[in-house]
Amino acid sequence: MSALNLLLGIVVLTGAVAALSLRNLVHCAFASIGAFLGLAGLYLHMGAEFVGLVQILVYVGAVGILFVFAILLTRGGGVEERPLFSTSWLCGVGVAGALALVLLSGLFKGADPSDPAASRPSPTLKQVGQRLMVEDVLALEIMALLLTVASIGAIVIAMPEPSRKEEDPT
């Protein structure tokens, strides 16, 4: 394990813990953007350039900024007046433990990476682009439309309602 892997792992963990524990929603959004950037750095360091660049473009560029805009447009980003931990924290711990068990069982029962039959050639960037723009173009357009509708909905919700003038009974 290299020092850069360790540093990027600390960035990811710090961002994720900060996103879960901070009280200000804007700070939580920026902490999650930091965790996304750390993950992108890990992908780039491991040689998965396409996944790393997609992580930066989609999660940091689109999802992170959408978080910030949604918070600023709907709530103002103030500190919530709620307790730090939810009253249903025990249920959350149970679900997290079950998810950890499923992930660990998949890790130990997975294919052996040294097996030549398990290794498949990775698709090139041209093949991924061809698949997105030719075969799966409808799904790509539906996602773009859905994100546009969600942004317009956030703006409509955030707009102040016009004050109604009292009508004259005469």
Residue frames as a rotation matrix with the C-alpha (Angstrom) as fourth column:
MET 1
0.588 0.809 0.000 0.00
0.809 -0.588 0.000 0.00
0.000 0.000 -1.000 0.00
SER 2
-0.324 -0.742 0.587 1.49
0.730 -0.590 -0.344 3.27
0.602 0.318 0.733 -1.09
ALA 3
-0.744 -0.025 -0.668 1.48
0.530 -0.630 -0.567 6.51
-0.407 -0.776 0.482 0.86
LEU 4
-0.879 0.453 -0.149 -0.78
-0.457 -0.711 0.534 8.11
0.136 0.537 0.832 -1.76
ASN 5
-0.313 0.782 -0.538 -3.36
0.192 0.607 0.771 5.34
0.930 0.138 -0.340 -1.32
LEU 6
-0.354 0.125 -0.927 -3.28
0.929 0.163 -0.333 5.89
0.110 -0.979 -0.174 2.42
LEU 7
-0.906 -0.031 -0.422 -3.62
0.121 -0.974 -0.189 9.65
-0.406 -0.222 0.886 2.05
LEU 8
-0.706 0.684 -0.186 -6.52
-0.488 -0.278 0.827 9.37
0.514 0.675 0.530 -0.39
GLY 9
-0.262 0.597 -0.758 -8.21
0.548 0.739 0.392 6.80
0.794 -0.313 -0.521 1.86
ILE 10
-0.594 0.005 -0.804 -7.96
0.748 -0.365 -0.555 9.23
-0.297 -0.931 0.213 4.78
VAL 11
-0.936 0.275 -0.217 -9.48
-0.331 -0.898 0.290 11.97
-0.115 0.344 0.932 2.58
VAL 12
-0.461 0.800 -0.385 -12.39
-0.152 0.356 0.922 9.69
0.874 0.483 -0.042 1.64
LEU 13
-0.217 0.368 -0.904 -13.03
0.839 0.544 0.020 8.58
0.499 -0.754 -0.426 5.22
THR 14
-0.787 -0.111 -0.607 -12.73
0.468 -0.748 -0.470 12.09
-0.402 -0.654 0.641 6.62
GLY 15
-0.862 0.487 -0.140 -15.13
-0.467 -0.659 0.589 13.47
0.195 0.573 0.796 4.01
ALA 16
-0.307 0.779 -0.546 -17.64
0.118 0.601 0.791 10.68
0.944 0.179 -0.276 4.57
VAL 17
-0.319 0.155 -0.935 -17.56
0.935 0.214 -0.284 10.97
0.156 -0.964 -0.213 8.37
ALA 18
-0.903 -0.020 -0.428 -17.84
0.128 -0.966 -0.224 14.76
-0.409 -0.257 0.875 8.14
ALA 19
-0.726 0.675 -0.132 -20.79
-0.392 -0.248 0.886 14.46
0.565 0.695 0.444 5.73
LEU 20
-0.110 0.700 -0.706 -22.56
0.461 0.665 0.588 12.23
0.881 -0.261 -0.395 8.22
SER 21
-0.112 -0.007 -0.994 -21.77
0.991 0.076 -0.112 14.14
0.076 -0.997 -0.002 11.37
LEU 22
-0.966 -0.257 0.030 -21.82
0.254 -0.964 -0.072 17.85
0.048 -0.062 0.997 10.54
ARG 23
-0.310 0.895 -0.321 -24.96
0.605 -0.075 -0.793 19.81
-0.733 -0.440 -0.518 11.42
ASN 24
-0.050 0.254 -0.966 -24.91
-0.502 -0.842 -0.195 22.40
-0.863 0.475 0.169 8.63
LEU 25
0.639 0.414 0.648 -26.30
0.248 0.686 -0.684 20.97
-0.728 0.598 0.335 5.39
VAL 26
0.900 -0.365 -0.238 -24.03
-0.393 -0.445 -0.805 23.02
0.188 0.818 -0.544 3.13
HIS 27
-0.013 -0.938 0.345 -20.98
-0.981 0.079 0.177 21.79
-0.194 -0.336 -0.922 5.04
CYS 28
0.102 0.131 0.986 -22.27
-0.159 0.981 -0.114 18.21
-0.982 -0.146 0.121 4.68
ALA 29
0.950 0.274 0.149 -22.61
0.110 0.153 -0.982 18.68
-0.292 0.949 0.115 0.91
PHE 30
0.579 -0.799 -0.163 -19.07
-0.746 -0.438 -0.501 20.03
0.329 0.412 -0.850 0.62
ALA 31
-0.138 -0.610 0.781 -17.74
-0.797 0.537 0.278 17.19
-0.589 -0.583 -0.560 2.77
SER 32
0.467 0.344 0.815 -19.40
0.151 0.876 -0.457 14.64
-0.871 0.337 0.357 0.48
ILE 33
0.964 -0.208 -0.165 -17.84
-0.223 -0.301 -0.927 16.42
0.143 0.931 -0.336 -2.52
GLY 34
0.137 -0.961 0.240 -14.47
-0.990 -0.129 0.052 16.00
-0.019 -0.245 -0.969 -0.78
ALA 35
-0.027 -0.079 0.997 -15.15
-0.323 0.944 0.066 12.27
-0.946 -0.320 -0.051 -0.35
PHE 36
0.872 0.378 0.310 -16.09
0.179 0.344 -0.922 12.03
-0.455 0.860 0.233 -4.04
LEU 37
0.702 -0.679 -0.216 -12.83
-0.652 -0.491 -0.577 13.74
0.286 0.546 -0.787 -5.00
GLY 38
-0.114 -0.743 0.659 -10.85
-0.873 0.391 0.290 11.34
-0.474 -0.542 -0.694 -2.83
LEU 39
0.335 0.310 0.890 -12.53
0.078 0.932 -0.354 8.38
-0.939 0.188 0.288 -4.53
ALA 40
0.997 0.001 -0.073 -11.73
-0.072 -0.175 -0.982 9.86
-0.014 0.985 -0.174 -7.93
GLY 41
0.296 -0.953 0.060 -8.11
-0.951 -0.300 -0.075 10.19
0.089 -0.035 -0.995 -6.85
LEU 42
-0.106 -0.283 0.953 -8.05
-0.473 0.858 0.202 6.53
-0.875 -0.430 -0.224 -5.80
TYR 43
0.734 0.432 0.524 -9.51
0.239 0.558 -0.794 5.45
-0.636 0.708 0.307 -9.15
LEU 44
0.879 -0.433 -0.197 -6.97
-0.410 -0.477 -0.777 7.53
0.242 0.764 -0.597 -11.06
HIS 45
0.049 -0.909 0.414 -4.09
-0.976 0.044 0.213 6.20
-0.212 -0.415 -0.885 -8.95
MET 46
0.003 0.018 1.000 -5.19
-0.197 0.980 -0.017 2.60
-0.980 -0.196 0.007 -9.58
GLY 47
-0.892 -0.451 0.024 -5.15
-0.047 0.145 0.988 3.13
-0.449 0.881 -0.151 -13.33
ALA 48
-0.230 0.884 0.406 -8.90
0.944 0.304 -0.126 3.32
-0.235 0.354 -0.905 -13.90
GLU 49
-0.941 -0.280 -0.189 -8.78
0.235 -0.945 0.226 6.66
-0.242 0.169 0.955 -15.69
PHE 50
-0.608 0.769 0.198 -12.24
0.080 -0.188 0.979 6.44
0.790 0.611 0.053 -17.23
VAL 51
0.214 0.706 -0.675 -13.93
0.801 0.269 0.535 5.66
0.560 -0.655 -0.507 -13.92
GLY 52
-0.341 -0.429 -0.837 -11.96
0.853 -0.515 -0.083 8.40
-0.395 -0.742 0.541 -12.16
LEU 53
-0.999 -0.030 0.045 -12.86
0.049 -0.872 0.487 11.03
0.025 0.488 0.872 -14.73
VAL 54
-0.256 0.966 -0.035 -16.51
0.237 0.098 0.967 9.95
0.937 0.240 -0.254 -14.69
GLN 55
0.053 0.202 -0.978 -16.42
0.991 0.107 0.076 10.19
0.120 -0.974 -0.194 -10.89
ILE 56
-0.744 -0.384 -0.546 -15.19
0.469 -0.883 -0.018 13.78
-0.475 -0.270 0.837 -11.17
LEU 57
-0.916 0.383 0.120 -17.63
-0.126 -0.559 0.820 14.78
0.381 0.736 0.560 -13.91
VAL 58
-0.141 0.952 -0.272 -20.75
0.222 0.298 0.928 13.06
0.965 0.070 -0.254 -12.59
TYR 59
0.294 0.323 -0.900 -20.43
0.893 0.243 0.379 13.02
0.341 -0.914 -0.217 -8.82
VAL 60
-0.446 -0.510 -0.736 -18.30
0.742 -0.670 0.014 16.07
-0.500 -0.540 0.677 -8.12
GLY 61
-0.997 -0.059 0.044 -19.50
0.073 -0.790 0.609 18.17
-0.001 0.610 0.792 -11.02
ALA 62
-0.468 0.883 0.027 -23.16
-0.157 -0.113 0.981 17.23
0.870 0.455 0.192 -11.24
VAL 63
0.241 0.637 -0.733 -24.36
0.604 0.493 0.627 15.50
0.760 -0.593 -0.266 -8.09
GLY 64
-0.377 -0.462 -0.803 -22.30
0.923 -0.264 -0.281 17.57
-0.082 -0.846 0.526 -5.66
ILE 65
-0.998 0.027 0.058 -23.35
-0.016 -0.984 0.177 20.88
0.062 0.176 0.983 -7.19
LEU 66
-0.255 0.963 -0.087 -26.95
-0.024 0.084 0.996 19.65
0.967 0.257 0.002 -7.38
PHE 67
0.004 0.174 -0.985 -26.78
0.940 0.334 0.063 18.95
0.340 -0.926 -0.162 -3.62
VAL 68
-0.757 -0.389 -0.525 -25.59
0.574 -0.779 -0.251 22.47
-0.311 -0.491 0.814 -2.94
PHE 69
-0.868 0.470 0.158 -28.19
-0.256 -0.698 0.668 24.09
0.425 0.540 0.727 -5.22
ALA 70
-0.074 0.893 -0.443 -31.01
0.320 0.442 0.838 21.98
0.944 -0.080 -0.319 -3.80
ILE 71
-0.148 -0.040 -0.988 -30.05
0.989 0.024 -0.149 22.89
0.029 -0.999 0.036 -0.25
LEU 72
-0.890 -0.268 -0.370 -29.67
0.305 -0.951 -0.044 26.57
-0.340 -0.152 0.928 -1.02
LEU 73
-0.778 0.624 0.078 -32.89
-0.244 -0.413 0.877 26.73
0.579 0.663 0.474 -3.04
THR 74
0.045 0.887 -0.460 -35.11
0.216 0.441 0.871 24.85
0.975 -0.138 -0.172 -0.61
ARG 75
0.555 0.200 -0.807 -33.82
0.772 0.236 0.590 25.25
0.308 -0.951 -0.023 2.93
GLY 76
0.834 -0.300 0.463 -31.23
-0.325 -0.945 -0.027 27.97
0.446 -0.128 -0.886 3.03
GLY 77
0.168 -0.858 -0.485 -28.60
0.186 0.511 -0.840 25.63
0.968 0.051 0.245 4.48
GLY 78
0.131 -0.091 0.987 -29.16
-0.831 -0.553 0.060 26.54
0.540 -0.828 -0.148 8.12
VAL 79
-0.894 -0.446 -0.024 -28.44
-0.330 0.696 -0.638 24.37
0.301 -0.563 -0.770 11.10
GLU 80
-0.051 0.899 -0.434 -31.23
-0.020 0.434 0.901 21.96
0.999 0.055 -0.004 11.91
GLU 81
-0.308 0.047 0.950 -32.70
-0.907 -0.315 -0.279 22.09
0.286 -0.948 0.140 15.39
ARG 82
0.761 0.504 -0.408 -32.74
-0.392 0.859 0.330 18.34
0.517 -0.091 0.851 15.86
PRO 83
0.657 -0.569 0.495 -30.73
-0.359 0.342 0.869 16.00
-0.663 -0.748 0.020 18.02
LEU 84
-0.177 -0.861 -0.476 -27.42
-0.913 -0.037 0.406 14.83
-0.368 0.507 -0.780 16.58
PHE 85
-0.989 -0.149 -0.016 -28.45
-0.146 0.939 0.310 11.15
-0.032 0.309 -0.951 16.41
SER 86
-0.271 0.931 -0.245 -31.79
-0.631 0.020 0.776 9.83
0.727 0.365 0.582 15.25
THR 87
0.006 0.359 0.933 -33.98
-0.944 0.310 -0.114 7.90
-0.330 -0.880 0.341 17.64
SER 88
0.925 0.356 0.133 -33.84
-0.285 0.881 -0.377 4.91
-0.251 0.310 0.917 15.27
TRP 89
0.177 -0.953 -0.247 -30.05
-0.983 -0.158 -0.095 4.56
0.051 0.260 -0.964 15.34
LEU 90
-0.248 -0.254 0.935 -30.28
-0.477 0.872 0.111 0.90
-0.843 -0.419 -0.338 16.41
CYS 91
0.698 0.548 0.461 -32.14
0.180 0.489 -0.854 0.02
-0.693 0.679 0.243 13.21
GLY 92
0.823 -0.442 -0.356 -29.47
-0.552 -0.478 -0.683 1.83
0.132 0.759 -0.638 11.19
VAL 93
-0.164 -0.905 0.393 -26.70
-0.932 0.272 0.238 -0.09
-0.322 -0.328 -0.888 12.92
GLY 94
0.051 0.272 0.961 -28.52
-0.074 0.961 -0.268 -3.36
-0.996 -0.057 0.069 12.13
VAL 95
0.945 0.318 0.079 -28.93
0.072 0.034 -0.997 -2.49
-0.319 0.948 0.010 8.45
ALA 96
0.502 -0.835 -0.227 -25.28
-0.850 -0.428 -0.307 -1.38
0.159 0.347 -0.924 8.21
GLY 97
-0.250 -0.586 0.771 -24.14
-0.706 0.655 0.269 -4.63
-0.662 -0.477 -0.578 9.84
ALA 98
0.424 0.485 0.765 -26.25
0.181 0.782 -0.596 -6.72
-0.888 0.391 0.243 7.46
LEU 99
0.970 -0.102 -0.219 -24.87
-0.242 -0.353 -0.904 -4.82
0.015 0.930 -0.368 4.48
ALA 100
0.120 -0.987 0.108 -21.32
-0.988 -0.108 0.112 -5.34
-0.099 -0.120 -0.988 5.75
LEU 101
-0.126 -0.117 0.985 -21.94
-0.290 0.954 0.076 -9.10
-0.949 -0.277 -0.154 6.04
VAL 102
0.799 0.467 0.379 -23.32
0.233 0.340 -0.911 -9.28
-0.554 0.817 0.163 2.50
LEU 103
0.788 -0.551 -0.274 -20.37
-0.585 -0.534 -0.610 -7.33
0.190 0.641 -0.743 1.11
LEU 104
-0.123 -0.875 0.468 -17.83
-0.919 0.279 0.280 -9.45
-0.376 -0.396 -0.838 3.00
SER 105
0.156 0.223 0.962 -19.47
0.013 0.974 -0.228 -12.69
-0.988 0.048 0.149 1.86
GLY 106
0.981 0.187 0.054 -19.33
0.067 -0.065 -0.996 -11.46
-0.183 0.980 -0.076 -1.74
LEU 107
0.461 -0.882 -0.099 -15.68
-0.884 -0.448 -0.132 -10.57
0.072 0.149 -0.986 -1.27
PHE 108
-0.307 -0.628 0.715 -14.74
-0.705 0.655 0.272 -14.02
-0.639 -0.421 -0.644 -0.01
LYS 109
0.135 0.431 0.892 -16.93
0.275 0.849 -0.452 -15.93
-0.952 0.306 -0.004 -2.49
GLY 110
0.646 0.113 -0.755 -15.88
-0.559 -0.604 -0.569 -13.89
-0.520 0.789 -0.327 -5.53
ALA 111
0.953 -0.303 0.014 -13.93
0.208 0.618 -0.758 -15.15
0.221 0.725 0.652 -8.49
ASP 112
0.385 -0.904 -0.186 -10.20
0.559 0.068 0.826 -15.62
-0.734 -0.422 0.531 -8.15
PRO 113
0.775 -0.043 -0.631 -8.50
-0.392 -0.815 -0.427 -12.77
-0.496 0.578 -0.648 -10.02
SER 114
-0.309 -0.949 -0.060 -5.53
-0.691 0.180 0.700 -14.98
-0.654 0.258 -0.711 -10.89
ASP 115
-0.069 0.379 0.923 -7.84
0.415 0.852 -0.319 -17.38
-0.907 0.361 -0.216 -12.79
PRO 116
-0.924 -0.357 -0.139 -7.38
0.035 -0.439 0.898 -16.73
-0.381 0.825 0.418 -16.53
ALA 117
-0.521 0.803 0.290 -11.03
0.760 0.281 0.585 -17.58
0.388 0.525 -0.757 -17.23
ALA 118
0.239 0.634 -0.736 -12.14
0.894 -0.439 -0.088 -14.86
-0.379 -0.636 -0.672 -14.81
SER 119
-0.398 -0.428 -0.811 -10.23
0.126 -0.902 0.414 -12.09
-0.909 0.062 0.413 -16.55
ARG 120
0.424 0.568 0.705 -12.10
0.851 0.017 -0.525 -10.42
-0.310 0.823 -0.476 -19.37
PRO 121
-0.588 -0.638 0.498 -10.79
0.769 -0.631 0.100 -7.69
0.250 0.442 0.861 -21.62
SER 122
-0.244 0.479 -0.843 -11.84
0.522 -0.668 -0.531 -4.28
-0.818 -0.569 -0.087 -20.39
PRO 123
0.529 0.499 0.687 -13.81
0.845 -0.233 -0.481 -2.15
-0.079 0.835 -0.545 -22.83
THR 124
-0.633 -0.744 0.211 -12.10
0.769 -0.636 0.063 0.80
0.088 0.202 0.975 -24.41
LEU 125
-0.580 0.388 -0.716 -13.33
0.106 -0.836 -0.539 4.36
-0.808 -0.388 0.443 -24.09
LYS 126
-0.783 0.285 -0.553 -14.52
-0.620 -0.297 0.726 4.22
0.042 0.911 0.409 -27.70
GLN 127
-0.691 0.535 -0.487 -16.61
0.312 0.827 0.467 1.13
0.652 0.170 -0.739 -27.00
VAL 128
-0.533 0.495 -0.686 -18.17
0.744 -0.112 -0.658 2.74
-0.403 -0.862 -0.309 -23.91
GLY 129
-0.635 0.261 -0.727 -19.01
-0.325 -0.944 -0.055 5.89
-0.701 0.202 0.684 -25.89
GLN 130
-0.820 0.323 -0.473 -20.44
-0.396 0.276 0.876 3.82
0.413 0.905 -0.098 -28.75
ARG 131
-0.621 0.596 -0.509 -22.64
0.692 0.722 0.002 1.91
0.369 -0.351 -0.861 -26.35
LEU 132
-0.495 0.417 -0.762 -23.87
0.512 -0.568 -0.644 5.08
-0.702 -0.709 0.067 -24.60
MET 133
-0.520 0.215 -0.827 -24.55
-0.465 -0.883 0.062 7.10
-0.717 0.417 0.559 -27.74
VAL 134
-0.668 0.289 -0.686 -25.97
-0.623 0.287 0.728 4.35
0.407 0.913 -0.012 -29.96
GLU 135
-0.549 0.430 -0.717 -27.41
0.314 0.901 0.300 1.47
0.775 -0.060 -0.630 -27.98
ASP 136
-0.223 0.432 -0.874 -28.39
0.975 0.095 -0.202 3.15
-0.004 -0.897 -0.442 -24.70
VAL 137
-0.872 -0.167 0.459 -29.19
0.249 -0.960 0.126 6.64
0.420 0.224 0.879 -25.96
LEU 138
0.077 0.978 0.193 -32.81
0.081 -0.199 0.977 6.46
0.994 -0.059 -0.094 -24.75
ALA 139
0.513 0.051 -0.857 -31.76
0.823 0.256 0.508 5.75
0.245 -0.965 0.089 -21.16
LEU 140
-0.578 -0.789 -0.207 -29.23
0.813 -0.577 -0.072 8.59
-0.063 -0.210 0.976 -21.34
GLU 141
-0.677 0.395 0.621 -31.88
0.039 -0.824 0.566 11.03
0.735 0.407 0.542 -22.58
ILE 142
0.427 0.859 -0.283 -34.37
0.332 0.142 0.933 9.92
0.841 -0.492 -0.224 -19.92
MET 143
0.130 -0.456 -0.881 -31.77
0.990 0.012 0.139 10.56
-0.053 -0.890 0.453 -17.19
ALA 144
-0.867 -0.448 0.219 -31.07
0.474 -0.877 0.081 14.03
0.155 0.174 0.972 -18.61
LEU 145
-0.258 0.868 0.425 -34.79
-0.026 -0.446 0.895 14.80
0.966 0.220 0.137 -18.69
LEU 146
0.504 0.444 -0.741 -35.22
0.658 0.357 0.662 13.53
0.559 -0.822 -0.112 -15.13
LEU 147
-0.322 -0.703 -0.634 -32.38
0.929 -0.363 -0.069 15.73
-0.182 -0.611 0.770 -13.84
THR 148
-0.857 0.068 0.511 -33.84
0.166 -0.902 0.399 18.74
0.488 0.427 0.761 -15.67
VAL 149
0.158 0.987 0.040 -37.30
0.118 -0.059 0.991 18.15
0.980 -0.152 -0.126 -14.19
ALA 150
0.351 -0.089 -0.932 -35.79
0.915 0.247 0.320 17.75
0.201 -0.965 0.168 -10.70
SER 151
-0.731 -0.663 -0.165 -33.90
0.680 -0.727 -0.090 21.05
-0.060 -0.178 0.982 -11.06
ILE 152
-0.608 0.594 0.528 -37.01
-0.078 -0.706 0.704 22.88
0.790 0.387 0.476 -12.27
GLY 153
0.389 0.776 -0.496 -39.00
0.431 0.322 0.843 21.35
0.814 -0.542 -0.209 -9.41
ALA 154
-0.098 -0.506 -0.857 -36.45
0.994 -0.098 -0.056 22.58
-0.056 -0.857 0.512 -6.85
ILE 155
-0.941 -0.240 0.237 -36.65
0.277 -0.952 0.134 26.07
0.193 0.192 0.962 -8.30
VAL 156
-0.214 0.944 0.249 -40.46
-0.057 -0.267 0.962 26.06
0.975 0.192 0.111 -8.24
ILE 157
0.420 0.342 -0.841 -40.52
0.753 0.387 0.533 24.84
0.507 -0.857 -0.095 -4.64
ALA 158
-0.371 -0.691 -0.620 -38.00
0.914 -0.390 -0.112 27.46
-0.164 -0.608 0.777 -3.59
MET 159
-0.670 0.141 0.729 -39.87
0.264 -0.872 0.412 30.38
0.694 0.469 0.547 -5.20
PRO 160
-0.901 0.392 -0.187 -41.82
0.071 -0.293 -0.954 32.47
-0.428 -0.872 0.236 -2.70
GLU 161
-0.257 0.898 0.357 -45.56
0.965 0.261 0.039 32.35
-0.058 0.355 -0.933 -3.09
PRO 162
-0.701 0.050 0.712 -47.06
0.207 -0.940 0.270 35.59
0.683 0.336 0.649 -4.35
SER 163
-0.843 0.429 -0.324 -49.00
0.275 -0.173 -0.946 37.44
-0.461 -0.887 0.028 -1.70
ARG 164
-0.364 0.814 0.453 -52.68
0.827 0.059 0.560 37.66
0.429 0.578 -0.694 -2.49
LYS 165
-0.956 0.130 0.262 -54.23
-0.202 -0.942 -0.267 41.04
0.212 -0.308 0.927 -2.14
GLU 166
-0.596 0.803 -0.019 -57.48
0.446 0.311 -0.839 41.06
-0.668 -0.509 -0.543 -0.34
GLU 167
-0.673 0.421 0.609 -60.26
0.600 -0.172 0.781 41.53
0.433 0.891 -0.137 -2.81
ASP 168
-0.900 0.429 0.075 -62.68
-0.421 -0.812 -0.405 44.41
-0.112 -0.396 0.911 -2.37
PRO 169
-0.615 0.735 0.286 -66.19
0.593 0.670 -0.446 43.15
-0.520 -0.105 -0.848 -1.63
THR 170
0.088 0.714 -0.695 -67.66
-0.058 -0.693 -0.719 46.21
-0.994 0.104 -0.020 -3.41
